[in-house]
Amino acid sequence: MIKRIVIGVFAVILCLFFTVSVMDSSETRHETAFDQEAILNHIEKLSENGPRSIADKASNRAALEYLIAESEKYGVISGDTTEV
């Protein structure tokens, strides 16, 4: 009987911890939010050179250079460590 009560209390505590850990808060939304307009601008910029394929080295190179420049701008990578 006591064992069942302890297991039940333990299960309730685990459920509460789980519920609290997955609750949507404004802080979580802020960290995971993205700017749809910025994403569309990136897609438009990447599409300017036309479709990319294995055979179209110029378009692939332009897209790669754009991605590297944007990554450096946002501090994801640094120019000192980037090799193309």
Residue frames as a rotation matrix with the C-alpha (Angstrom) as fourth column:
MET 1
0.564 0.826 0.000 0.00
0.826 -0.564 0.000 0.00
0.000 0.000 -1.000 0.00
ILE 2
0.546 -0.445 -0.710 2.70
0.065 -0.822 0.566 2.49
-0.835 -0.355 -0.420 0.96
LYS 3
-0.519 -0.769 0.373 4.72
0.408 0.160 0.899 1.42
-0.751 0.619 0.230 -2.06
ARG 4
-0.093 0.588 0.803 1.80
0.990 -0.034 0.139 2.31
0.109 0.808 -0.579 -4.36
ILE 5
0.843 0.395 -0.364 1.40
0.469 -0.872 0.141 5.72
-0.262 -0.289 -0.921 -2.70
VAL 6
0.112 -0.899 -0.424 5.12
0.029 -0.423 0.905 6.47
-0.993 -0.114 -0.021 -3.07
ILE 7
-0.619 -0.304 0.724 5.06
0.672 0.271 0.689 5.41
-0.406 0.913 0.037 -6.73
GLY 8
0.322 0.842 0.433 1.94
0.939 -0.342 -0.033 7.54
0.120 0.417 -0.901 -7.33
VAL 9
0.775 -0.107 -0.623 3.48
0.184 -0.905 0.384 10.61
-0.605 -0.412 -0.682 -5.69
PHE 10
-0.297 -0.955 0.017 6.69
0.171 -0.036 0.985 10.04
-0.939 0.295 0.174 -7.65
ALA 11
-0.376 0.236 0.896 4.71
0.919 0.217 0.329 9.79
-0.117 0.947 -0.298 -10.91
VAL 12
0.733 0.680 0.001 2.86
0.679 -0.732 -0.051 13.04
-0.033 0.038 -0.999 -10.15
ILE 13
0.450 -0.658 -0.604 6.14
0.005 -0.674 0.739 14.81
-0.893 -0.335 -0.300 -9.39
LEU 14
-0.560 -0.673 0.483 7.65
0.456 0.236 0.858 13.57
-0.692 0.701 0.175 -12.67
CYS 15
0.048 0.676 0.736 4.58
0.994 -0.108 0.034 14.75
0.103 0.729 -0.677 -14.59
LEU 16
0.855 0.254 -0.451 4.84
0.365 -0.914 0.177 18.19
-0.368 -0.316 -0.875 -12.98
PHE 17
-0.031 -0.951 -0.309 8.54
0.026 -0.310 0.951 18.47
-0.999 0.022 0.034 -13.85
PHE 18
-0.553 -0.132 0.823 7.80
0.761 0.322 0.563 17.46
-0.339 0.937 -0.078 -17.43
THR 19
0.454 0.828 0.328 4.93
0.888 -0.449 -0.096 19.94
0.068 0.335 -0.940 -17.71
VAL 20
0.733 -0.246 -0.635 7.03
0.091 -0.889 0.449 22.80
-0.675 -0.386 -0.629 -16.35
SER 21
-0.279 -0.958 0.067 9.95
0.182 0.016 0.983 21.94
-0.943 0.287 0.170 -18.63
VAL 22
-0.641 0.054 0.765 7.88
0.762 0.160 0.627 22.08
-0.088 0.986 -0.144 -21.84
MET 23
0.385 0.804 -0.453 5.70
0.703 -0.574 -0.420 25.07
-0.598 -0.157 -0.786 -20.96
ASP 24
0.009 -0.295 0.955 5.84
0.868 -0.473 -0.154 27.83
0.497 0.830 0.252 -23.56
SER 25
0.302 0.027 -0.953 7.12
0.689 -0.697 0.198 31.03
-0.659 -0.716 -0.229 -22.02
SER 26
0.986 0.061 -0.153 7.88
-0.044 -0.795 -0.605 34.39
-0.159 0.603 -0.781 -23.57
GLU 27
0.213 -0.977 -0.025 11.59
-0.702 -0.170 0.692 33.77
-0.680 -0.129 -0.722 -23.00
THR 28
-0.262 -0.255 0.931 11.45
0.307 0.892 0.331 30.52
-0.915 0.373 -0.155 -24.96
ARG 29
0.672 0.561 0.484 9.51
0.646 -0.125 -0.753 32.16
-0.362 0.818 -0.446 -27.78
HIS 30
0.815 -0.412 -0.406 12.09
-0.456 -0.890 -0.013 34.95
-0.356 0.196 -0.914 -27.93
GLU 31
-0.138 -0.947 0.289 14.99
-0.496 0.319 0.808 32.53
-0.857 -0.032 -0.514 -28.23
THR 32
-0.465 -0.026 0.885 13.36
0.492 0.824 0.283 30.44
-0.736 0.566 -0.370 -30.95
ALA 33
0.598 0.735 -0.319 11.62
0.161 -0.500 -0.851 33.22
-0.785 0.457 -0.417 -32.86
PHE 34
-0.486 -0.724 0.490 12.70
0.708 0.002 0.706 33.90
-0.512 0.690 0.511 -36.41
ASP 35
-0.212 0.330 -0.920 12.16
-0.336 -0.908 -0.248 36.78
-0.918 0.256 0.304 -38.76
GLN 36
0.298 0.426 0.855 10.13
0.571 0.638 -0.517 35.54
-0.765 0.642 -0.054 -41.70
GLU 37
0.975 0.062 -0.215 10.96
-0.111 -0.700 -0.706 38.62
-0.194 0.712 -0.675 -43.78
ALA 38
0.177 -0.982 -0.060 14.69
-0.861 -0.184 0.473 38.12
-0.476 -0.032 -0.879 -43.25
ILE 39
-0.248 -0.224 0.943 14.41
0.069 0.966 0.248 34.47
-0.966 0.126 -0.224 -44.28
LEU 40
0.677 0.562 0.475 12.52
0.529 0.078 -0.845 35.43
-0.512 0.824 -0.245 -47.43
ASN 41
0.795 -0.461 -0.395 15.21
-0.568 -0.794 -0.216 38.01
-0.214 0.396 -0.893 -48.22
HIS 42
-0.211 -0.895 0.392 17.90
-0.611 0.434 0.662 35.34
-0.763 -0.100 -0.639 -47.88
ILE 43
0.019 0.291 0.957 15.98
0.490 0.831 -0.263 32.99
-0.872 0.474 -0.127 -50.16
GLU 44
0.937 0.347 -0.025 15.52
0.169 -0.517 -0.839 35.76
-0.305 0.782 -0.544 -52.72
LYS 45
0.433 -0.857 -0.279 19.23
-0.824 -0.502 0.263 36.63
-0.365 0.116 -0.924 -52.60
LEU 46
-0.370 -0.580 0.726 20.21
-0.266 0.815 0.515 32.97
-0.890 -0.002 -0.456 -53.02
SER 47
0.249 0.578 0.777 17.83
0.606 0.533 -0.591 32.67
-0.755 0.618 -0.218 -55.97
GLU 48
0.541 -0.011 -0.841 19.20
-0.386 -0.892 -0.237 35.66
-0.747 0.452 -0.487 -57.89
ASN 49
-0.410 -0.827 -0.385 21.77
-0.778 0.097 0.621 33.54
-0.476 0.554 -0.683 -59.74
GLY 50
0.107 0.533 -0.839 19.22
-0.848 0.489 0.202 31.02
0.518 0.690 0.505 -60.89
PRO 51
0.942 0.292 0.167 18.91
-0.336 0.807 0.486 27.37
0.007 -0.514 0.858 -59.93
ARG 52
-0.030 -0.987 0.159 22.01
-0.984 0.057 0.167 25.61
-0.174 -0.151 -0.973 -58.74
SER 53
0.975 0.198 -0.102 23.12
-0.213 0.962 -0.170 22.25
0.064 0.188 0.980 -59.94
ILE 54
0.524 -0.828 0.201 26.32
0.407 0.450 0.795 20.27
-0.748 -0.334 0.573 -59.82
ALA 55
0.114 -0.474 0.873 27.21
0.993 0.052 -0.102 21.55
0.003 0.879 0.477 -63.30
ASP 56
0.589 0.183 0.787 26.62
0.335 -0.942 -0.032 25.27
0.735 0.282 -0.616 -62.55
LYS 57
-0.050 -0.736 -0.675 29.77
0.968 0.131 -0.214 26.15
0.246 -0.664 0.706 -60.65
ALA 58
-0.739 -0.245 0.628 29.32
0.209 -0.969 -0.133 29.93
0.641 0.033 0.767 -60.93
SER 59
0.182 0.891 0.416 25.89
-0.385 -0.325 0.864 29.93
0.905 -0.318 0.284 -59.24
ASN 60
0.674 0.011 -0.739 27.10
0.549 0.661 0.511 27.54
0.494 -0.750 0.439 -56.56
ARG 61
-0.401 -0.903 -0.151 30.15
0.837 -0.295 -0.461 29.72
0.372 -0.312 0.874 -55.91
ALA 62
-0.548 0.266 0.793 27.98
-0.176 -0.963 0.202 32.88
0.817 -0.028 0.575 -55.65
ALA 63
0.584 0.810 -0.051 25.62
-0.179 0.190 0.965 31.15
0.791 -0.555 0.257 -53.21
LEU 64
0.389 -0.531 -0.753 28.53
0.841 0.538 0.056 29.88
0.375 -0.655 0.656 -51.13
GLU 65
-0.671 -0.682 0.290 30.11
0.537 -0.717 -0.444 33.33
0.511 -0.142 0.848 -50.97
TYR 66
-0.126 0.723 0.679 26.77
-0.398 -0.664 0.634 34.83
0.909 -0.190 0.371 -49.91
LEU 67
0.764 0.441 -0.471 26.32
0.178 0.558 0.811 32.23
0.621 -0.703 0.348 -47.15
ILE 68
-0.032 -0.861 -0.507 29.87
0.944 0.141 -0.299 32.79
0.329 -0.488 0.808 -45.89
ALA 69
-0.698 -0.220 0.681 29.44
0.143 -0.975 -0.168 36.59
0.701 -0.020 0.712 -45.90
GLU 70
0.247 0.879 0.408 26.14
-0.431 -0.278 0.859 36.35
0.868 -0.388 0.310 -43.99
SER 71
0.679 -0.054 -0.732 27.60
0.545 0.705 0.453 33.87
0.492 -0.707 0.508 -41.50
GLU 72
-0.439 -0.889 -0.133 30.52
0.811 -0.328 -0.485 36.20
0.387 -0.320 0.864 -40.85
LYS 73
-0.451 0.346 0.823 28.15
-0.166 -0.938 0.303 39.17
0.877 0.000 0.481 -40.51
TYR 74
0.600 0.771 0.215 26.19
-0.419 0.074 0.905 37.39
0.682 -0.633 0.367 -37.76
GLY 75
-0.014 -0.731 0.682 29.34
-0.995 -0.059 -0.084 36.10
0.102 -0.679 -0.727 -36.07
VAL 76
0.904 0.360 0.231 28.65
-0.379 0.924 0.043 32.43
-0.198 -0.127 0.972 -36.77
ILE 77
0.540 -0.811 0.225 32.07
0.836 0.548 -0.029 32.07
-0.100 0.204 0.974 -38.37
SER 78
0.535 -0.430 -0.727 35.05
-0.113 -0.889 0.443 34.38
-0.837 -0.155 -0.525 -38.66
GLY 79
0.897 -0.197 -0.396 36.98
-0.428 -0.166 -0.888 35.30
0.109 0.966 -0.233 -41.79
ASP 80
-0.006 -0.979 0.205 40.19
-0.997 0.021 0.069 34.08
-0.072 -0.204 -0.976 -40.16
THR 81
-0.492 -0.169 0.854 38.97
-0.386 0.922 -0.039 30.51
-0.781 -0.349 -0.519 -40.01
THR 82
0.584 0.803 0.118 36.94
-0.190 0.277 -0.942 30.31
-0.789 0.528 0.315 -43.21
GLU 83
-0.682 -0.718 -0.137 38.47
-0.347 0.153 0.925 28.42
-0.644 0.679 -0.354 -46.09
VAL 84
0.458 0.847 -0.269 36.53
-0.632 0.098 -0.769 27.95
-0.625 0.522 0.581 -49.30
